């Protein structure tokens, strides 16, 4: 008996009495050759058609696609199955078992080439305009520290289009899945994160300034206040470029890299630990306290990204940290300094030990109450659901949490605020400054109203 299933658009029409072979007129008698007329011959029966064409796990077919035998699935990006965590967004059945190695290698090469191109252009432009520094052996390309800093920020910001291109054309998945599990940046949630991150980072900087006030090591080493015109120009340039630089570091280290490694491992923690270590090393070698601060903060931020299903919260905290650090550096005339968060003093590390988990756990709690999605939407089997404590729609924030990243003074560019935070020369992907990334809320699907752009 035929099962009661909806008809497939690929099925032949049901036979009716009008079109049934039994109702056709009888063919004429055979001719001398013993054959009937061609017009009366019935078409040969074709192969039986299979209904439904369900998607095969790992076969690379987009969800919901149905087609006849031999049909080619539509070209374009393929999403991971419904219920996938943030780190599993690259597991869409494309590229084979070792396809992630090709994506990793080519994107890293393009990031390196991009930085070299921007750096080379800056060097050539400074030489043509005769705008280089007078001091021999200077690490700067331009005598004007604002111009030099602008090129450094642009060199890092190009990481955003590079990793989005890699996800789309090498990973063959929607580029927006690097932003969040919804396949886009959740603007309303990002704004809510900023409302928490900005005052929290101001308090953190204030504590550092008060703690180090009067110490010789905290005294500003720059040229002093450059005047209102130069200061306002510096703020305008920094305000336009720093958010992109901070976001680029998050897209590279907390986003794309975690998803690429997530194609090969089941747990998110190997990817988070490796990305956090690379993030700390990318800021150069300085004090041990600075390295611990960066690595510790990055672990918390990595946890928060998985916990909240997106980069919004870490982008806002990172941008808030960098803007305040660079702004203070501009006010003290320290934009030309080459110090980075790797040179942060032990006081900054101690403060970060408190503020990193504080920010991350607060945002995770808010995300739960606001119903921010932490897994990709839709019905279906959840990849690795329940495999990792503290990740997924179950446990409360902090359960099984691995220290990740949170906001932090000095976890990016900028020395301790007490000494007039000094952004490094080129944070993030190169050896430059890059303040600490922020954190982003995680949510339990279905709990409370959803915060979506």
C-alpha positions as CSV (number, residue, x, y, z in Angstrom):
1,X,0.0,0.0,0.0
2,X,1.4,3.4,-1.0
3,X,2.6,5.4,2.1
4,X,0.7,8.6,2.9
5,X,3.4,11.1,2.0
6,X,3.1,14.5,0.3
7,X,3.6,14.3,-3.5
8,X,7.1,15.1,-4.8
9,X,7.4,17.7,-7.6
10,X,9.6,15.2,-9.4
11,X,6.9,12.4,-9.4
12,X,5.0,11.7,-12.7
13,X,1.3,12.6,-12.6
14,X,-1.1,10.0,-11.2
15,X,-2.8,7.9,-13.9
16,X,-6.4,8.7,-14.6
17,X,-9.1,7.0,-16.5
18,X,-8.7,9.4,-19.3
19,X,-5.0,8.7,-19.8
20,X,-4.9,5.1,-18.7
21,X,-3.5,2.7,-21.3
22,X,-6.7,0.6,-20.8
23,X,-8.8,3.4,-22.3
24,X,-6.7,3.9,-25.4
25,X,-8.2,2.8,-28.7
26,X,-7.1,-0.6,-30.0
27,X,-4.2,-0.3,-32.5
28,X,-5.0,-1.2,-36.1
29,X,-4.4,-4.6,-37.4
30,X,-0.8,-5.6,-38.3
31,X,0.3,-4.7,-41.8
32,X,2.1,-7.0,-44.2
33,X,5.3,-6.6,-42.2
34,X,3.5,-7.6,-39.0
35,X,4.1,-4.2,-37.3
36,X,1.6,-1.6,-36.2
37,X,1.8,2.1,-36.9
38,X,4.3,4.2,-35.0
39,X,1.7,6.6,-33.8
40,X,0.0,3.7,-31.9
41,X,3.0,2.4,-30.1
42,X,3.2,3.1,-26.4
43,X,6.3,4.7,-25.0
44,X,8.7,2.4,-23.2
45,X,8.4,2.3,-19.5
46,X,11.2,4.3,-17.9
47,X,13.1,3.5,-14.7
48,X,11.1,3.8,-11.5
49,X,11.5,7.2,-9.8
50,X,12.4,7.4,-6.2
51,X,10.5,9.9,-4.1
52,X,11.8,12.4,-1.6
53,X,15.6,12.3,-2.3
54,X,16.4,12.9,1.4
55,X,19.7,14.6,2.2
56,X,22.5,12.2,3.0
57,X,24.5,13.1,6.1
58,X,27.9,14.5,5.1
59,X,27.0,14.3,1.4
60,X,27.4,18.0,0.8
61,X,23.8,18.5,-0.2
62,X,22.1,21.7,1.0
63,X,19.4,21.1,3.6
64,X,16.0,20.7,2.1
65,X,17.3,20.0,-1.4
66,X,15.4,17.4,-3.4
67,X,16.1,16.3,-6.9
68,X,15.9,13.4,-9.4
69,X,18.7,10.9,-9.9
70,X,21.8,12.5,-11.3
71,X,20.7,16.0,-10.4
72,X,23.5,18.4,-9.3
73,X,22.9,20.3,-6.1
74,X,22.6,24.1,-6.6
75,X,25.9,25.9,-6.5
76,X,26.6,28.2,-3.6
77,X,27.4,28.2,0.1
78,X,26.3,25.3,2.2
79,X,25.4,25.7,5.9
80,X,26.2,23.3,8.7
81,X,23.2,21.3,9.9
82,X,20.7,22.8,12.4
83,X,21.7,22.9,16.0
84,X,25.5,23.3,15.3
85,X,27.5,25.3,17.8
86,X,29.6,28.4,16.6
87,X,32.8,26.4,16.3
88,X,30.9,23.8,14.1
89,X,29.7,26.2,11.5
90,X,32.5,25.0,9.1
91,X,31.3,21.4,9.3
92,X,29.1,21.5,6.2
93,X,30.4,18.4,4.5
94,X,32.4,20.3,1.9
95,X,36.1,19.9,1.0
96,X,36.7,16.4,2.3
97,X,38.3,15.2,5.5
98,X,41.4,17.4,5.2
99,X,39.9,20.3,3.3
100,X,40.4,22.5,6.4
101,X,44.1,22.4,5.9
102,X,43.8,24.0,2.5
103,X,41.6,26.7,3.8
104,X,43.9,27.3,6.8
105,X,47.0,27.5,4.7
106,X,45.7,29.8,1.9
107,X,44.0,32.2,4.3
108,X,47.1,32.5,6.5
109,X,49.2,33.2,3.3
110,X,46.7,35.9,2.2
111,X,46.8,37.5,5.6
112,X,50.6,37.7,5.5
113,X,50.6,39.0,1.9
114,X,48.0,41.6,2.8
115,X,50.1,42.9,5.7
116,X,53.2,43.0,3.6
117,X,51.4,44.9,0.8
118,X,50.0,47.6,3.2
119,X,53.4,47.9,4.9
120,X,55.2,48.2,1.6
121,X,52.8,50.8,0.3
122,X,53.3,52.8,3.5
123,X,57.1,52.6,3.2
124,X,57.0,53.7,-0.5
125,X,54.6,56.5,0.2
126,X,56.7,57.9,3.1
127,X,59.8,57.8,0.9
128,X,58.1,59.5,-2.1
129,X,56.6,62.2,0.2
130,X,59.8,62.5,2.2
131,X,57.6,62.1,5.3
132,X,59.7,59.5,7.2
133,X,61.1,60.0,10.7
134,X,64.3,61.8,11.2
135,X,65.6,59.5,13.9
136,X,67.7,56.7,12.4
137,X,66.6,53.2,13.1
138,X,63.1,54.2,13.8
139,X,60.4,51.5,13.5
140,X,57.9,54.1,12.1
141,X,57.3,54.8,8.4
142,X,56.0,58.3,8.9
143,X,57.1,61.1,11.2
144,X,53.5,61.9,12.0
145,X,52.4,59.2,14.5
146,X,48.8,59.5,13.6
147,X,49.5,58.7,9.9
148,X,51.8,55.9,10.9
149,X,49.2,54.4,13.3
150,X,46.5,54.7,10.6
151,X,48.5,52.4,8.2
152,X,49.1,49.9,11.0
153,X,45.3,49.8,11.8
154,X,44.5,49.3,8.1
155,X,47.0,46.5,7.8
156,X,45.2,44.6,10.5
157,X,41.7,45.5,9.4
158,X,42.2,43.7,6.0
159,X,41.9,40.5,8.0
160,X,38.1,40.9,7.9
161,X,37.6,40.6,4.1
162,X,40.3,37.9,3.9
163,X,38.7,35.5,6.4
164,X,35.2,36.2,5.1
165,X,36.4,35.3,1.6
166,X,38.1,32.2,2.8
167,X,35.0,31.0,4.6
168,X,32.8,31.6,1.5
169,X,35.0,30.4,-1.3
170,X,37.3,27.9,0.4
171,X,35.0,26.6,3.2
172,X,32.0,26.9,0.9
173,X,29.8,28.2,3.7
174,X,28.0,31.5,4.1
175,X,30.6,34.2,5.1
176,X,28.1,35.5,7.7
177,X,28.5,32.4,9.8
178,X,31.8,33.7,10.9
179,X,29.9,36.6,12.6
180,X,27.3,34.4,14.4
181,X,25.3,31.2,14.2
182,X,22.5,33.2,12.5
183,X,24.7,33.9,9.6
184,X,24.9,37.7,10.2
185,X,26.1,40.2,12.7
186,X,23.3,40.7,15.3
187,X,23.3,44.5,15.6
188,X,20.8,44.8,18.4
189,X,22.7,42.4,20.5
190,X,26.0,44.2,19.6
191,X,24.5,47.5,20.9
192,X,23.5,45.9,24.2
193,X,27.0,44.5,24.6
194,X,28.4,47.9,24.0
195,X,26.2,49.4,26.7
196,X,27.8,47.0,29.2
197,X,31.4,46.9,27.8
198,X,32.0,50.7,27.7
199,X,31.3,51.5,31.3
200,X,33.1,48.3,32.5
201,X,36.3,49.1,30.6
202,X,36.2,52.7,31.9
203,X,36.0,51.3,35.5
204,X,38.9,48.9,34.8
205,X,41.1,51.7,33.4
206,X,40.2,53.9,36.3
207,X,41.3,51.2,38.8
208,X,44.6,50.8,37.0
209,X,45.3,54.5,36.9
210,X,44.5,54.8,40.6
211,X,46.7,51.8,41.5
212,X,49.7,52.9,39.6
213,X,49.4,56.7,40.3
214,X,52.7,58.2,41.3
215,X,54.9,55.2,40.4
216,X,57.9,56.1,38.3
217,X,57.2,53.2,35.8
218,X,53.7,54.7,35.3
219,X,54.8,58.1,34.3
220,X,53.9,59.2,30.8
221,X,56.9,58.9,28.5
222,X,55.5,60.8,25.5
223,X,55.7,64.3,24.3
224,X,52.7,65.5,26.3
225,X,49.4,66.9,25.2
226,X,49.7,67.7,21.4
227,X,47.1,70.5,21.4
228,X,43.4,70.4,20.8
229,X,43.6,70.4,17.0
230,X,46.0,67.5,16.8
231,X,44.2,65.7,19.5
232,X,40.8,65.9,17.9
233,X,42.3,64.8,14.5
234,X,43.8,61.8,16.3
235,X,40.5,60.9,17.9
236,X,38.7,61.1,14.5
237,X,41.2,58.8,12.8
238,X,41.2,56.4,15.7
239,X,37.4,56.4,16.0
240,X,37.1,55.5,12.3
241,X,39.7,52.8,12.1
242,X,40.1,51.2,15.6
243,X,36.7,49.4,15.5
244,X,37.7,47.7,12.3
245,X,41.1,46.7,13.7
246,X,39.6,45.3,16.9
247,X,36.9,43.4,14.9
248,X,39.5,42.0,12.5
249,X,41.4,40.4,15.4
250,X,38.2,38.9,16.6
251,X,37.2,37.6,13.2
252,X,40.7,36.0,12.7
253,X,41.4,34.6,16.2
254,X,38.0,34.0,17.9
255,X,36.1,33.5,14.7
256,X,37.5,32.0,11.5
257,X,40.4,30.2,13.1
258,X,38.2,28.5,15.7
259,X,35.8,27.4,13.0
260,X,38.5,26.0,10.8
261,X,40.0,23.9,13.6
262,X,36.5,23.0,14.6
263,X,36.1,21.2,11.2
264,X,38.6,18.6,12.5
265,X,37.8,18.2,16.2
266,X,34.6,17.6,18.2
267,X,35.3,19.8,21.2
268,X,35.7,23.6,20.9
269,X,38.5,23.7,23.5
270,X,41.4,22.7,21.3
271,X,40.5,25.5,18.9
272,X,40.0,28.0,21.7
273,X,43.3,27.2,23.3
274,X,45.3,27.3,20.1
275,X,43.7,30.5,18.9
276,X,44.3,32.1,22.3
277,X,48.0,31.1,22.3
278,X,48.4,32.6,18.8
279,X,46.6,35.7,19.8
280,X,49.0,36.3,22.7
281,X,52.1,35.6,20.6
282,X,50.9,37.9,17.9
283,X,51.4,40.9,20.3
284,X,55.1,40.2,20.6
285,X,57.3,39.2,23.5
286,X,57.5,41.4,26.5
287,X,56.9,40.9,30.1
288,X,55.6,37.5,31.5
289,X,52.8,39.4,33.1
290,X,51.7,40.7,29.7
291,X,51.7,37.3,28.1
292,X,49.7,35.8,30.9
293,X,47.2,38.6,30.7
294,X,46.7,38.2,27.0
295,X,46.4,34.4,27.1
296,X,44.1,34.3,30.1
297,X,41.8,36.9,28.6
298,X,41.8,35.3,25.2
299,X,40.6,32.0,26.8
300,X,37.7,33.7,28.5
301,X,36.8,35.5,25.3
302,X,36.9,32.2,23.3
303,X,34.6,30.6,25.9
304,X,32.2,33.5,25.5
305,X,32.0,33.3,21.7
306,X,31.1,29.6,21.9
307,X,28.7,30.3,24.8
308,X,26.9,33.1,22.9
309,X,27.1,31.9,19.4
310,X,28.8,35.0,17.9
311,X,31.5,37.6,18.0
312,X,29.4,40.6,19.0
313,X,30.3,40.8,22.6
314,X,34.0,40.3,22.1
315,X,34.1,42.9,19.3
316,X,32.5,45.5,21.5
317,X,34.8,45.0,24.5
318,X,37.9,44.8,22.3
319,X,36.9,48.0,20.5
320,X,36.0,49.8,23.7
321,X,39.4,48.8,25.2
322,X,41.4,49.9,22.2
323,X,39.6,53.2,21.7
324,X,40.2,54.1,25.3
325,X,43.8,53.0,25.3
326,X,44.6,54.7,22.0
327,X,42.7,57.8,23.1
328,X,44.7,58.1,26.3
329,X,47.9,57.5,24.3
330,X,47.0,60.3,21.9
331,X,46.3,62.6,24.8
332,X,49.7,61.9,26.3
333,X,51.5,62.1,23.0
334,X,52.4,58.4,23.1
335,X,51.1,57.2,19.8
336,X,54.6,56.7,18.6
337,X,55.4,54.2,21.3
338,X,56.1,50.6,20.3
339,X,54.9,49.1,23.5
340,X,52.1,46.6,23.4
341,X,49.9,44.7,25.8
342,X,52.7,42.1,26.0
343,X,54.6,44.8,28.0
344,X,51.7,45.3,30.5
345,X,52.8,45.4,34.2
346,X,51.7,42.9,36.9
347,X,49.0,45.2,38.2
348,X,47.2,45.0,34.8
349,X,47.4,41.2,35.0
350,X,45.9,41.2,38.5
351,X,43.0,43.5,37.4
352,X,42.4,41.4,34.4
353,X,42.1,38.2,36.5
354,X,39.0,39.7,37.9
355,X,37.5,41.7,35.1
356,X,37.8,39.0,32.3
357,X,35.5,36.5,34.0
358,X,33.3,39.2,35.4
359,X,32.5,40.6,32.0
360,X,32.1,37.2,30.3
361,X,29.8,35.7,33.0
362,X,27.7,38.9,33.2
363,X,27.2,38.9,29.4
364,X,26.4,35.2,29.4
365,X,23.7,35.7,32.0
366,X,22.2,38.6,30.0
367,X,22.3,36.5,26.9
368,X,20.4,33.7,28.6
369,X,17.7,36.1,29.7
370,X,17.4,37.8,26.3
371,X,17.3,34.5,24.4
372,X,20.3,35.1,22.2
373,X,20.9,32.1,19.9
374,X,24.0,30.0,20.6
375,X,23.4,27.3,18.0
376,X,22.3,27.5,14.4
377,X,18.5,27.7,14.0
378,X,16.2,25.1,12.4
379,X,15.1,21.6,13.2
380,X,17.3,18.7,13.0
381,X,20.0,16.7,14.8
382,X,22.3,18.9,16.9
383,X,25.9,18.2,16.1
384,X,27.8,17.3,19.2
385,X,25.0,18.5,21.4
386,X,25.6,17.9,25.0
387,X,29.3,17.0,24.4
388,X,30.8,20.0,25.9
389,X,29.8,21.3,29.4
390,X,29.0,25.0,29.5
391,X,28.4,25.1,25.8
392,X,25.0,24.7,24.3
393,X,21.5,25.5,25.4
394,X,21.7,23.7,28.7
395,X,23.9,24.8,31.5
396,X,24.0,28.2,33.1
397,X,27.0,30.4,32.4
398,X,30.0,29.3,34.2
399,X,29.1,25.7,34.4
400,X,32.1,23.8,33.2
401,X,33.5,27.1,31.9
402,X,37.0,27.2,30.8
403,X,38.7,30.5,31.5
404,X,38.3,32.4,28.3
405,X,38.6,36.0,27.5
406,X,37.0,39.0,28.8
407,X,37.7,42.6,28.5
408,X,41.1,43.6,29.6
409,X,43.3,46.5,29.9
410,X,46.4,45.8,28.0
411,X,45.1,42.7,26.4
412,X,45.6,44.4,23.2
413,X,47.4,47.5,22.5
414,X,48.2,50.0,25.1
415,X,50.2,49.9,28.3
416,X,48.7,50.4,31.7
417,X,46.4,53.4,31.8
418,X,48.4,54.8,34.7
419,X,51.3,55.3,32.5
420,X,49.2,56.6,29.7
421,X,48.3,53.4,27.8
422,X,50.6,53.0,25.0
423,X,49.3,51.2,21.9
424,X,51.8,49.0,20.2
425,X,52.9,49.3,16.7
426,X,50.6,47.1,14.8
427,X,48.5,44.8,17.0
428,X,46.8,41.6,16.2
429,X,48.1,39.8,13.2
430,X,51.5,41.3,13.3
431,X,53.6,42.4,16.2
432,X,51.7,45.4,17.0
433,X,49.3,46.7,19.5
434,X,45.8,45.5,19.9
435,X,43.8,46.0,23.0
436,X,41.9,43.1,24.5
437,X,38.9,41.8,22.8
438,X,35.6,42.0,24.5
439,X,33.2,39.4,25.2
440,X,29.8,38.4,23.8
441,X,26.7,37.1,25.4
442,X,25.6,33.6,24.9
443,X,22.1,32.5,25.0
444,X,19.8,29.6,25.4
445,X,17.6,29.2,22.4
446,X,14.0,29.9,23.2
447,X,14.5,31.5,26.6
448,X,12.9,34.9,26.6
449,X,12.6,37.3,23.6
450,X,15.2,36.9,21.0
451,X,17.6,39.7,20.4
452,X,18.2,39.8,16.7
453,X,19.1,42.6,14.3
